[in-house]
Amino acid sequence: MLTRISAAEMAEPQRAAQLQQFRDAVGKVRALPENDVISWTKQVAQHCLNCASNNPQNIHYDWFFPTWHRAYLYFMEQILRSVGGDDSLRLVYWDWENPASRTLPSIYAPPGQSLYWQNRNLGGPTWPLADGAVDVQPLLAIPDFRSFGGTRAQRQPTPAAYSGPHANVHNAFSPGDMANLQYSPRDPVFYAHHGNIDRLWSSWSAIAGHTNPDFGDDRVYFYDATRTWRYVLLNDLTNTEKLGYNYSSLMKTKTAAPSKMQTLARARNRVSFSAQSMESLTDEAPDFLLIENVRNLETLPAEATLFGFFTQNPPVGTDSRTSKAFLGTLSRVLSEGHSHGDAPLSAALDVTGKLGAEAKALSGDVAFFIAPLDAEGKTSTPAIPLVADDLHLLQ
């Protein structure tokens, strides 16, 4: 059993030799001929093929999001071990949910070594990473895999794990390769980022009452370290220890898992609900809101990547950081500067002390609005009424 450690742990002085072995292995894979099926270029192409904006089977919108990426990292790890000649080598993860790890991990920064990438920028709308952008607590609170990681049918619903911290960290690197969904694996930090998404799934799975589905005969295909084209069943990906690795730590919930899920709205139309349904909300108890399949994003600017949810219609220029009507954000990652058409996205938000206060201040129905946010967190275009499939309150 090999333990994946954080990038911060890898930077510790006593691990200098281990870090050098890791850098050497990455450098050797990056130096392979482009037409080699296990080359760095081919790994990027494998991801590109499965997430192009015109691909109707995009792996980010169903249960292949967590599973395919777990296999992707697993086979890359095997390739690094083989090419690097080190059977103990393992990938690292970037624990960006940790307030002490909100900057680019130091092992990736110095030029002239294999973890550096020339087309890496940190100027996106979610940089610097703030608590809300990388908050995993709402995702850990989701009680079922269907909402957390998706279903076999695309967008039924789209997994909430895609459009939260996952997308926010990608977009922090705009306009670099990491902010381009297709080509993000060009940057070595991609594997640390997705290592943490994989760790998020492991953390979610470790919570009492959380179970992974039966994936049936669904499988994914990759070249292994021997350059053999092979498949792995999704059912064989649910337990990392059976794959030969674990994590040095898991993400923990700050409070007990929610004991109930209340459906506030269930319809593909404008989202609104009675303020009376919010009577159980308090300022102290953790309250999470799960918004499944926002349906009208395509009516907003195609280049927008960050959106804010509001309980009142915010004028253009409204600062989400100070608005009492602001509830949280949803993000998407563009491919070659293009959105993925009409793909609905889901969001999990921490609304503790927010939604209840707004409901008490409003009479009648509470309506939701969504608007693009700029790099300063301000609404950049007029908001539109939110249209979504389902709205659930987790308490």
N, C-alpha and C positions, 0 to 999 in steps of 0.2 A: 504494500500500500504506500503510495507516494502522496505527500501532502502539498497542495498548491498553497503558496504563501502570497502575501500582498506585495505589491511593488515596493512599498515602504520597508517591509521586512527584508526584501532582497537588497535594499540599499544600505543595510547595516554593515559596518566595517568588517565584522567577522565573517560576512558572506561574500567578501570580495572575489574569492576564487570561483564561487558558484555563479556570481554575476558574470564574470568573464567567460565562463563556459557557456552560459546562456547567450551572451552576446556573440560568441564565436559561432554557435550553432545557427543563430538567426542569420549571421553574415554568410555562412556557407549555403544556406537555403536561398538567400537572396542572390547568391552568385551562380546558382544553377542555370543552365541554358533555358531560355524562355519556353522552348518546346518540350522540355522535360515535364512529364505529367505531375510531378510533385514539386515543381518550381514555385517560387513566390508568385510569379505571374499567373500560373495556372490556378493557384489557390484563390487569387483575386478574381479570375475569370469564373471560377465555380460559384462564387458568391454573386458576381455580376449577373450570371445567367439566371439565377433563381430570384432576383429581386429587381429586375428591370421594370420600369414604369409601364411597359406594354405587355408584361407577362401576366396573364390572367391567373396563374397559379403562384403568385408572389408568396414567398414563405413567411412573410411578416404578418399575414392576416388570418392565420388559422393555427392549429396546434403544432404545425411545423416550426413556428417561431422559436419556442424554447428547445424543441427536440433537434431540429436540423442544426441549429447553432451549437448545441452540445456536441453533436457528432463532428461538426466542422472543427471545433477546437480539439477534440479528442484525436482526430487523425493528424492535425497539424502538430500536436504534441508528439505523436509517434514519429512523424517525419523528422522533427527537430532532433529527437533522440538518435534516430538512425544516422542521419547525415552528420550530426555533431559527435557521434561516437560516445555518447554518454547516456546510459540506461537510467540514470537517476534524474535526468533533466525533466523539469515540468514547467508549464506556463505559470505566470503570476496573474494576480487580479488587482485591479485598481479599486480600492474600497472608498469610492467617492461619497458614500453615505456617511462616512466618518468625517466630522468637521475638521479634523487634523489632516485630511487627505484631499482637500478641495482644489489643490493646484496640480499641474502636470507632474506626475511622479518623476523624481530627479533622475532616475536611471535612463529616461527617454530623452532628456534635454540636451546633453552635450553633442555638438556636431562631431563628425568624424568617427562615429561608432554605429553599429548596425541597428540600434534602436531609434536612432534619429531619422526623421523624415523631412525632406526639404519642403514639401508642400503641406506644412502643418501650420495652421493659424489658430489663434485663440482670440477671435474677435466677434463671435456670434452673439445672438440675442440672449443666450442663457449663460454667458460668461461675464464675470466670474460666477462660479456655481454657488447658488444660494440654497438655504435649507429647503425651500419649497420645490426647487428644481430637482433635487435628488432625494426627496423624502420617500422612503420605502414602506413606511408604516401603513398607508392606505392599501398598498398592494398586498402586504402580508396579512391584512385584515380580510381580504376577499375569501369567502368560505369555500368556493368551488373552483375547480380547475377550468371549467368552461369559461368563466369570466376572467380568470387570471391569465390562462395560457391559450384559450381558444378552443374551438371544436374542429372536427374533421372538415365540416363544411366551411368554406371561407366566409368570414365576416358574420358569423352567427353565434356570438358576436366576435368582432375583432378583439384579440387579447389586450387587456388593459396594460399588461407588462410591456407592450410595444411603445405606447405613446406617453409614458411618464419619464422617469430618469433615463431610460434607454435613449429616447429621442433627444432629450435635453442635453445629454453629454455629447452625442454626435453633433448637435447643432452648435455647441460651444466652440467647435473648431472651424466654424465658417469664416472665410470661404475655402478652407482646406479640403483635402480628400476625405477626411473623416465625416464631413458634413454632406457628402455625396453617398447616398445609400448604396449605389452600385459598386463604387470603387473604394469605399472606406477601408477594406482590408489592406490596401497599399501601405497604410500607416501602421507600423508595428504596435502602436498603442491600442489599436482596434482589439487585439487579442486580450489585453488587460481589461479593457472596458467590457467586452463580452464575457470575459472570465467572471466579472462581477455580476453580470446578468445571469450567468449560469449558477453562480453562488446564490443569487436571489431565489432562483427556482429551488435549489437545495434547501434554502432557509424556509421557504414557503412549505415545502414537502415535509419538513421536520416538525411543523406545528401540529399539535394534537387535533385530530378531526379532519385534517387536510389529506386528501387522497388523490393520486393521479388516476386518470381513466385507463380503461383497456383500449389500447390503440389498435387492436386487431392485428391485421397483417400489414399495416402501413410500415414503410421502410424508407430509408434514404441511402443514396449511393455515393461512394467516394473512392479515390485511389488511396490505398494504404502505403506504408513506408516501403513495401516491396514493389510498388508500382502495379499492384493488382487491383483491378476494379471490383469492388465488393459492396455488399449492402449490410446494413444493420437494422434490425427491427426497432421501431420506436419503443416497444415494450421492454427492450433491453437497455434503454437509455435512462430509465427512471431512477436508478440507484447508482450513484457515482462510484461507490465502493466496489460494485461488481465490474466497473470499468477500470478499477485499479487506482483510484485517486479519491481524496477528500479535501476539505478546506481547513486551513489553520484556525478559522473561526467562522461562525455563521451569524447572520443578522438576527437580532432579537426583537420581539415585539416589546414595546414600552409598557403595555398593559395587557390584561387578559384578552384573548381573542374575542371579537364580537359574539354575543350570544343570540342575536336575532337580526334578521334582514327584513326590512319593511319596504314594500314596493310603493313608491309614490306616484309613478306614472308608467303606463304601459300602452304606448301607441306611437305610431310613426307620424306624429304631428307636433304642433307647438307644445313645448313642455310647460305645464303649469300645474299647480296643486294647491289645495287649501292650506292656509296658514295654520289651521287647527291641527293638521297632521304633524306639525312641528312641536307640539306641546311637550313631547318627551325629551327634547333637546335641552342640554344644560351647557354651562360654560366650562364645566370641569370634566365631564365624562368624554372619552374619545368618541367622536362621531365622524363617520366616514361616508362619503357619497360616491356611489358607483353609477356613472353615466355610460350606458351601453349604446354604441353605434350612433354617434352624432352623424346625421344624414345630410346636412346642408352645407358642409364645408366647401363644396365646389362652387358655391355662390360668392365666396370670399376670394380675395386676391390669390392667384395660383402660386405666387412666390412666397406667401406667408408661411411661416413654420411654427410660430408660437401664438396661441389663442388663449384668451381669458374668458372665464365664465362669470356672469354677473346676475344679480337678482333684480336689477333695474337697468333700463336702457342707458348705457354710459355715453355721454357726448364724446366726440373725437377729442383726444388729448387727455382723457381721464387717466390719472395715475393709479394703476392697480395696487401699488404699494400702500396707498393711503385711502383708497375707496372702501367704504363700509359694505358696499354691494358686491365686492370682489370675493369670489370663492376659491379660485385656483386656476390652473392652466392645463392645457392639452397641447401636445407637440407632435409634429410629423417631420420626417426626414425626406428631403427631396432627392430625386435621381436625375443627375444632369440638369439640375435647375427646374425640374418639372415635378408636379405633384402626381399622385397615383390616381388620377381621375376622380371618380366618385366614391373612392374607398371610404367607408365610414370608420371612425375611430372611437375608441372607448377611453374613459378616464376614471381614475380613482383619486378622490380628493379628501384631504383632512379638513372638515368644516366645523371642527370644534370651536364653539364660541362665535361662529360666523353666521351660519344658516339660521340657528335658533334666534339670534338677536334680530336678524333681518325679518324673520317671520313675525316676531312679536311687534316689530315696528310697522309692518304692513297689514292692511286689512283685506279680506277677501282672498283672491288667488295670488299666489306667488309665481311670477313668470320668470323664466330664465332667458338670458341673452348671451351671445358669444361674439367676440370681436378680436381681430388680430392685434397683437401687441408688438411694439417696437423694442429696440435694444434697451430703452429706458423704462420699459414696463408700461408704456402709455398706449392707449387705444389709437391705432393709426388710421382706421377707416370706420365708417358707421357700423354699429353693431346690428346683428340680425336676431330675430327670435330663434331660440334653440329648438331644433327638431331632432329627436332621438327616439330609439326604440323603447328603452326601459330606463327607469331611474329608481335606484335602490338606496335606502338608508341603512347603514351597518352600525349597530350599537352593541 
